[in-house]
């Protein structure tokens, strides 16, 4: 817990609450037994029932108090249990972001005194309107216009097609989910005030709802409470959704423009595997991401992220950072994580081993569940960003700017832009 930068260790609090719950449950069971015994005496007694009736009332009131305490303890127990993060891969660097391990660097950083940042380029080419969006929606919102609008659609379609050609099933997901699904994926904030989740619950509904921060959440939800056959794994999906983040940084110069915003479009990779397949799948996801960014002619580096940067659900996480000439530094454009069985336990995503049919045969419906259970295990889930559109627009505008003021459009994107232009101008 210390290596993940948690201020307090929820494990100890969970242990303490569990012991409290066990004690309260024992008291509850004893009170119920005593109450039943008193009621039996009342039924058998022909006289002097008043004393027994009063005892029954006292037990009923005490039981009510115990049950109220149990409800409160259960609520806190669930809240604290949800705060416990995943285990950590043995090779993950320990500590803060500064300890990230650089695995590889692809390309050469573009540098020069005359280079513009994406905000200047976008204003000059009439691609983005921050000012009007701020008036209409508030800070950290934006309008994409002209070539930038086409660039967004091109990036989305390119990423969806690229993944589909690798066997990923395309999915268009809901932008609103039950908050419990987001929490099940590990997106419950450590502190209420630090939440990035937009709550959209309505007074008429008893169900808490929220806007998704990534398509990972509804894609995981698509698999919730399912029993998969091992033969069907790994299952690969690529989903498109809008993403909403309520907390959008601190307004620093490095986060100006599109770098950290409240709403954006995102293409997400999501896979479900057996425990034996997940480490190889993590490398497969990373290789696909690298292939995309090579296609788009970006300079980027791959980082093995340290413990304090893993978040709650990740067992191991790779970040990919592009060189952004406008800030003369690196900026994250993608990540991919192996969440092992952290999400699947919470969302009840399991699989039936192929050994079951070999051992039992195909008429498995007749097998008692307690026998069948030994062939069942929790799946592993993995996710990766295929295309976080605003940051990709930053990288493309700044990397491919030309001395004549135009911006080069990489060849794979051109077929999705009217006229298939080679430049934005």
C-alpha positions as CSV (number, residue, x, y, z in Angstrom):
1,X,0.0,0.0,0.0
2,X,2.9,2.4,0.8
3,X,4.4,1.7,-2.6
4,X,1.2,2.8,-4.3
5,X,1.1,6.1,-2.4
6,X,-1.9,5.4,-0.3
7,X,-2.2,7.7,2.7
8,X,-3.8,5.0,4.8
9,X,-4.0,1.2,4.4
10,X,-7.6,0.1,3.8
11,X,-6.6,-3.5,4.5
12,X,-6.2,-2.9,8.2
13,X,-9.5,-1.0,8.3
14,X,-11.3,-3.8,6.4
15,X,-9.9,-6.3,8.9
16,X,-11.1,-4.2,11.8
17,X,-14.6,-3.7,10.3
18,X,-14.9,-7.4,9.5
19,X,-14.2,-8.3,13.1
20,X,-16.8,-5.7,14.2
21,X,-19.3,-7.2,11.7
22,X,-18.6,-10.7,13.0
23,X,-19.2,-9.6,16.6
24,X,-22.4,-7.8,15.7
25,X,-23.6,-10.8,13.7
26,X,-23.0,-13.1,16.6
27,X,-25.0,-10.7,18.9
28,X,-27.8,-10.7,16.3
29,X,-27.9,-14.4,16.1
30,X,-28.0,-14.8,19.9
31,X,-30.7,-12.2,20.3
32,X,-32.8,-13.9,17.6
33,X,-32.4,-17.3,19.5
34,X,-33.3,-15.7,22.8
35,X,-36.3,-14.0,21.2
36,X,-37.5,-17.2,19.8
37,X,-37.1,-18.9,23.1
38,X,-39.2,-16.2,24.9
39,X,-41.9,-16.4,22.3
40,X,-42.0,-20.2,22.9
41,X,-42.5,-19.5,26.6
42,X,-45.3,-17.0,25.9
43,X,-47.1,-19.6,23.8
44,X,-46.7,-22.3,26.5
45,X,-47.5,-20.1,29.5
46,X,-51.1,-19.9,30.7
47,X,-50.3,-17.1,33.2
48,X,-47.8,-14.4,34.1
49,X,-47.1,-13.6,30.4
50,X,-46.5,-9.9,31.0
51,X,-42.9,-10.5,32.0
52,X,-42.2,-12.6,28.9
53,X,-43.9,-10.0,26.6
54,X,-41.7,-7.2,28.1
55,X,-38.6,-9.3,27.5
56,X,-39.6,-9.9,23.9
57,X,-40.1,-6.2,23.4
58,X,-36.6,-5.5,24.9
59,X,-35.0,-8.1,22.6
60,X,-36.8,-6.7,19.6
61,X,-35.5,-3.2,20.4
62,X,-32.0,-4.4,21.0
63,X,-32.1,-6.4,17.8
64,X,-33.2,-3.3,15.8
65,X,-30.2,-1.4,17.2
66,X,-27.8,-4.2,16.3
67,X,-29.2,-4.4,12.8
68,X,-28.8,-0.6,12.3
69,X,-25.1,-1.0,13.4
70,X,-24.7,-3.9,11.0
71,X,-26.0,-1.8,8.1
72,X,-23.6,1.0,8.9
73,X,-20.6,-1.4,9.3
74,X,-21.5,-3.2,6.0
75,X,-21.6,0.1,4.2
76,X,-18.2,1.2,5.4
77,X,-16.8,-2.3,4.9
78,X,-17.8,-2.2,1.3
79,X,-16.4,1.3,0.8
80,X,-13.0,0.4,2.4
81,X,-12.8,-2.9,0.5
82,X,-13.3,-1.1,-2.8
83,X,-10.3,1.0,-1.9
84,X,-7.9,-2.0,-1.8
85,X,-5.7,-1.9,-5.0
86,X,-4.6,-4.8,-7.1
87,X,-1.3,-6.7,-6.5
88,X,1.8,-5.5,-8.3
89,X,4.0,-7.3,-10.8
90,X,7.4,-8.1,-9.4
91,X,9.2,-6.2,-12.2
92,X,7.3,-2.9,-11.8
93,X,9.6,0.0,-10.7
94,X,8.9,1.2,-7.2
95,X,8.1,4.8,-6.3
96,X,7.0,7.9,-8.2
97,X,6.6,8.8,-11.8
98,X,10.3,9.9,-11.9
99,X,11.2,6.2,-11.5
100,X,9.5,5.1,-14.7
101,X,11.6,2.8,-16.8
102,X,12.1,3.7,-20.4
103,X,11.7,0.6,-22.5
104,X,12.3,2.1,-25.9
105,X,12.3,5.4,-27.9
106,X,11.1,5.5,-31.5
107,X,12.0,8.4,-33.7
108,X,14.0,11.6,-33.1
109,X,12.5,14.6,-31.2
110,X,11.7,17.6,-33.4
111,X,13.2,20.7,-31.9
112,X,13.7,24.3,-33.0
113,X,13.1,27.9,-31.9
114,X,10.5,28.6,-34.6
115,X,8.2,25.7,-33.7
116,X,4.6,26.6,-32.6
117,X,2.5,24.8,-30.0
118,X,-0.9,23.3,-31.0
119,X,-2.9,26.2,-29.7
120,X,-1.1,28.7,-31.9
121,X,-1.4,26.4,-34.9
122,X,-5.1,25.8,-34.3
123,X,-5.9,29.5,-34.0
124,X,-4.0,30.3,-37.1
125,X,-5.7,27.6,-39.2
126,X,-9.1,28.1,-37.6
127,X,-9.3,24.5,-36.2
128,X,-10.3,24.9,-32.6
129,X,-12.4,27.4,-30.6
130,X,-11.7,27.5,-26.9
131,X,-13.2,30.9,-26.1
132,X,-16.7,30.2,-27.4
133,X,-16.7,26.8,-25.8
134,X,-15.8,28.4,-22.5
135,X,-18.7,30.7,-22.8
136,X,-21.2,27.9,-23.7
137,X,-19.9,25.0,-21.5
138,X,-17.1,26.4,-19.3
139,X,-13.3,26.1,-19.2
140,X,-11.6,23.0,-20.6
141,X,-14.3,22.5,-23.3
142,X,-13.7,23.2,-27.0
143,X,-15.1,23.2,-30.5
144,X,-13.2,21.3,-33.2
145,X,-13.7,23.0,-36.6
146,X,-12.8,22.5,-40.2
147,X,-9.8,20.3,-40.6
148,X,-9.7,19.4,-36.9
149,X,-13.2,18.0,-37.1
150,X,-12.2,15.8,-40.0
151,X,-9.0,14.8,-38.2
152,X,-11.0,13.5,-35.2
153,X,-13.2,11.3,-37.4
154,X,-10.1,10.1,-39.3
155,X,-8.3,9.1,-36.1
156,X,-11.4,7.3,-34.8
157,X,-12.0,5.4,-38.0
158,X,-8.3,4.6,-38.5
159,X,-8.0,3.2,-34.9
160,X,-11.2,1.2,-35.1
161,X,-10.2,-0.4,-38.5
162,X,-6.6,-1.0,-37.4
163,X,-7.8,-2.9,-34.3
164,X,-10.6,-4.8,-36.2
165,X,-8.0,-6.1,-38.7
166,X,-6.2,-7.6,-35.7
167,X,-9.3,-9.4,-34.6
168,X,-10.8,-6.9,-32.2
169,X,-14.6,-6.9,-32.2
170,X,-16.0,-3.3,-32.8
171,X,-18.4,-2.0,-30.1
172,X,-20.1,1.4,-29.7
173,X,-20.7,1.8,-26.0
174,X,-23.1,3.8,-23.7
175,X,-21.7,7.0,-22.3
176,X,-23.7,6.6,-19.1
177,X,-23.4,3.6,-16.7
178,X,-24.3,2.6,-13.2
179,X,-21.8,4.0,-10.8
180,X,-21.4,0.5,-9.3
181,X,-19.9,-0.6,-12.7
182,X,-17.4,2.2,-12.6
183,X,-16.4,1.3,-9.0
184,X,-16.2,-2.3,-10.0
185,X,-13.6,-1.4,-12.6
186,X,-11.5,0.4,-9.9
187,X,-12.6,4.0,-10.6
188,X,-13.8,4.7,-7.1
189,X,-11.8,7.8,-5.9
190,X,-9.6,7.5,-2.8
191,X,-11.1,10.8,-1.6
192,X,-14.5,12.2,-2.5
193,X,-13.1,15.6,-3.5
194,X,-10.6,13.9,-5.8
195,X,-13.3,12.2,-7.9
196,X,-13.1,12.6,-11.7
197,X,-16.6,11.1,-12.1
198,X,-19.5,13.2,-13.4
199,X,-22.6,12.1,-11.3
200,X,-25.7,12.2,-13.4
201,X,-28.1,10.5,-11.0
202,X,-31.7,11.8,-11.1
203,X,-34.0,12.2,-8.1
204,X,-36.6,9.9,-9.7
205,X,-34.2,7.0,-9.8
206,X,-32.8,5.0,-6.9
207,X,-29.8,4.0,-9.0
208,X,-26.6,6.1,-9.0
209,X,-25.5,6.8,-12.6
210,X,-22.4,8.5,-14.0
211,X,-20.7,9.5,-17.3
212,X,-17.9,7.2,-18.3
213,X,-14.3,8.4,-18.1
214,X,-13.3,5.8,-20.7
215,X,-14.9,3.0,-22.8
216,X,-13.1,0.5,-20.6
217,X,-15.9,0.8,-18.1
218,X,-18.9,-0.1,-20.4
219,X,-16.7,-2.7,-22.2
220,X,-16.0,-4.4,-18.9
221,X,-19.7,-4.1,-18.1
222,X,-20.5,-5.9,-21.3
223,X,-18.9,-8.9,-19.8
224,X,-20.3,-8.6,-16.3
225,X,-22.0,-11.6,-14.7
226,X,-21.0,-13.8,-17.6
227,X,-19.6,-17.3,-17.7
228,X,-17.4,-17.7,-20.8
229,X,-15.9,-20.8,-22.3
230,X,-12.2,-21.1,-22.2
231,X,-12.2,-21.9,-25.9
232,X,-13.6,-18.4,-26.6
233,X,-10.7,-16.7,-24.9
234,X,-8.9,-14.4,-25.4
235,X,-11.8,-12.1,-26.3
236,X,-10.7,-8.9,-28.0
237,X,-12.9,-5.7,-28.3
238,X,-12.3,-2.2,-29.5
239,X,-14.8,0.4,-28.3
240,X,-15.6,4.0,-29.1
241,X,-17.1,6.4,-26.6
242,X,-16.9,9.9,-25.4
243,X,-15.0,10.3,-22.2
244,X,-15.8,12.7,-19.4
245,X,-13.4,13.8,-16.6
246,X,-14.6,16.2,-14.0
247,X,-11.2,17.0,-12.6
248,X,-9.0,18.5,-15.4
249,X,-5.7,19.5,-13.9
250,X,-4.5,22.7,-12.5
251,X,-4.4,25.0,-15.5
252,X,-0.6,24.9,-15.8
253,X,1.1,26.1,-19.0
254,X,1.9,22.5,-19.9
255,X,-1.8,21.6,-19.8
256,X,-3.1,24.4,-21.9
257,X,-5.3,23.8,-24.9
258,X,-6.4,20.2,-25.6
259,X,-4.0,18.4,-23.3
260,X,-6.4,18.0,-20.3
261,X,-10.1,18.6,-21.0
262,X,-13.4,17.6,-19.5
263,X,-14.8,15.8,-22.6
264,X,-13.1,14.0,-25.4
265,X,-13.5,11.1,-27.9
266,X,-11.6,7.9,-27.3
267,X,-11.1,4.6,-28.9
268,X,-10.3,1.9,-26.3
269,X,-8.9,-1.6,-26.5
270,X,-10.3,-4.2,-24.0
271,X,-9.6,-7.9,-23.7
272,X,-10.7,-10.8,-21.5
273,X,-8.3,-13.7,-21.1
274,X,-7.4,-16.6,-19.0
275,X,-4.8,-16.0,-16.2
276,X,-2.2,-17.8,-18.4
277,X,-2.9,-15.5,-21.4
278,X,-2.8,-12.1,-19.8
279,X,0.9,-11.3,-19.8
280,X,1.3,-12.1,-23.5
281,X,-1.9,-10.1,-24.2
282,X,-0.4,-7.0,-22.5
283,X,2.5,-7.2,-24.9
284,X,0.1,-7.6,-27.8
285,X,-1.8,-4.5,-26.9
286,X,1.4,-2.5,-26.5
287,X,2.6,-3.7,-29.9
288,X,-0.6,-2.6,-31.6
289,X,-0.4,0.8,-30.0
290,X,3.2,1.2,-31.1
291,X,2.3,0.2,-34.7
292,X,-0.4,2.9,-34.8
293,X,1.9,5.6,-33.6
294,X,4.6,4.6,-36.1
295,X,1.9,4.8,-38.9
296,X,1.2,8.3,-37.8
297,X,4.9,9.2,-37.9
298,X,5.2,10.3,-34.3
299,X,8.3,10.3,-32.1
300,X,7.4,8.4,-28.9
301,X,8.8,6.4,-26.0
302,X,7.4,3.5,-24.0
303,X,7.5,3.5,-20.2
304,X,7.1,0.8,-17.7
305,X,5.2,2.8,-15.0
306,X,6.1,2.7,-11.3
307,X,3.9,1.7,-8.5
308,X,2.5,5.1,-7.6
309,X,1.2,5.6,-11.1
310,X,-0.6,2.3,-11.5
311,X,-4.0,3.3,-10.1
312,X,-6.2,0.8,-8.2
313,X,-6.8,-1.8,-10.9
314,X,-3.5,-2.2,-12.7
315,X,-1.1,-5.0,-12.0
316,X,1.3,-3.6,-14.5
317,X,1.0,-0.6,-16.8
318,X,2.8,0.8,-19.8
319,X,2.5,4.4,-20.8
320,X,3.4,5.8,-24.3
321,X,4.5,9.4,-24.5
322,X,4.9,11.4,-27.7
323,X,7.4,14.1,-28.1
324,X,5.5,17.4,-28.2
325,X,7.6,20.1,-29.9
326,X,5.3,22.9,-28.6
327,X,6.2,22.1,-25.0
328,X,9.7,20.8,-25.9
329,X,9.0,17.7,-23.9
330,X,7.1,14.4,-23.6
331,X,3.4,14.1,-23.1
332,X,1.3,10.9,-22.5
333,X,-0.9,9.8,-25.4
334,X,-1.7,6.3,-24.4
335,X,-1.4,3.6,-21.8
336,X,-2.2,-0.1,-21.5
337,X,-2.8,-2.1,-18.3
338,X,-3.1,-5.7,-17.1
339,X,-5.7,-5.7,-14.4
340,X,-5.5,-9.5,-13.8
341,X,-8.7,-10.6,-11.9
342,X,-9.2,-7.3,-10.0
343,X,-12.1,-6.2,-12.2
344,X,-13.5,-9.7,-13.0
345,X,-14.0,-10.5,-9.3
346,X,-15.9,-7.3,-8.7
347,X,-18.0,-7.7,-11.9
348,X,-18.2,-11.5,-11.8
349,X,-16.6,-12.4,-15.1
350,X,-15.6,-16.0,-15.1
351,X,-14.8,-18.8,-17.5
352,X,-15.3,-22.6,-17.6
353,X,-12.1,-24.5,-18.2
354,X,-11.9,-26.6,-21.4
355,X,-10.8,-29.5,-19.1
356,X,-14.4,-29.7,-17.9
357,X,-15.8,-31.2,-21.1
358,X,-12.8,-33.5,-21.3
359,X,-13.4,-34.8,-17.8
360,X,-17.2,-34.7,-17.6
361,X,-18.5,-34.7,-21.2
362,X,-20.9,-32.3,-23.0
363,X,-24.0,-33.0,-20.9
364,X,-22.7,-30.6,-18.2
365,X,-26.2,-29.4,-17.3
366,X,-26.7,-32.5,-15.1
367,X,-23.5,-31.8,-13.1
368,X,-24.2,-30.3,-9.6
369,X,-22.7,-26.8,-9.4
370,X,-20.5,-27.5,-6.4
371,X,-18.8,-30.2,-8.5
372,X,-18.6,-28.0,-11.6
373,X,-17.1,-25.1,-9.6
374,X,-13.6,-26.6,-9.5
375,X,-13.4,-26.0,-13.3
376,X,-14.4,-22.4,-13.0
377,X,-12.0,-19.4,-12.5
378,X,-12.0,-15.7,-12.8
379,X,-10.9,-14.1,-16.1
380,X,-8.2,-11.5,-16.4
381,X,-9.0,-8.2,-18.0
382,X,-6.7,-5.8,-19.9
383,X,-7.2,-2.4,-21.4
384,X,-5.3,0.0,-23.6
385,X,-5.9,3.4,-25.3
386,X,-6.0,3.0,-29.0
387,X,-6.7,6.7,-29.7
388,X,-7.2,9.6,-27.2
389,X,-8.2,12.1,-29.9
390,X,-7.3,15.5,-28.4
391,X,-3.8,14.5,-27.4
392,X,-3.3,12.9,-30.8
393,X,-4.4,16.1,-32.4
394,X,-1.8,17.9,-30.3
395,X,0.9,15.4,-31.3
396,X,0.0,15.6,-35.0
397,X,-0.3,19.4,-35.3
398,X,3.0,20.0,-33.5
399,X,5.0,17.1,-35.0
400,X,3.9,17.6,-38.6
401,X,4.0,21.5,-38.7
402,X,5.9,22.8,-41.8
403,X,7.8,26.0,-42.3
404,X,5.2,27.3,-44.7
405,X,2.5,27.2,-42.0
406,X,0.7,24.0,-43.2
407,X,0.5,20.7,-41.3
408,X,1.3,17.4,-42.9
409,X,-1.4,14.7,-42.7
410,X,0.0,11.2,-42.4
411,X,-1.0,8.9,-45.3
412,X,-3.2,6.4,-43.2
413,X,-5.6,9.3,-42.2
414,X,-6.2,10.9,-45.6
415,X,-8.8,8.5,-47.0
416,X,-11.2,9.6,-44.2
417,X,-10.8,13.3,-45.0
418,X,-12.8,14.8,-48.0
419,X,-10.5,15.2,-51.0
420,X,-7.8,13.2,-49.3
421,X,-5.6,16.2,-48.7
422,X,-2.0,15.8,-47.8
423,X,-1.9,19.0,-45.6
424,X,-4.1,21.1,-43.3
425,X,-3.9,24.7,-44.3
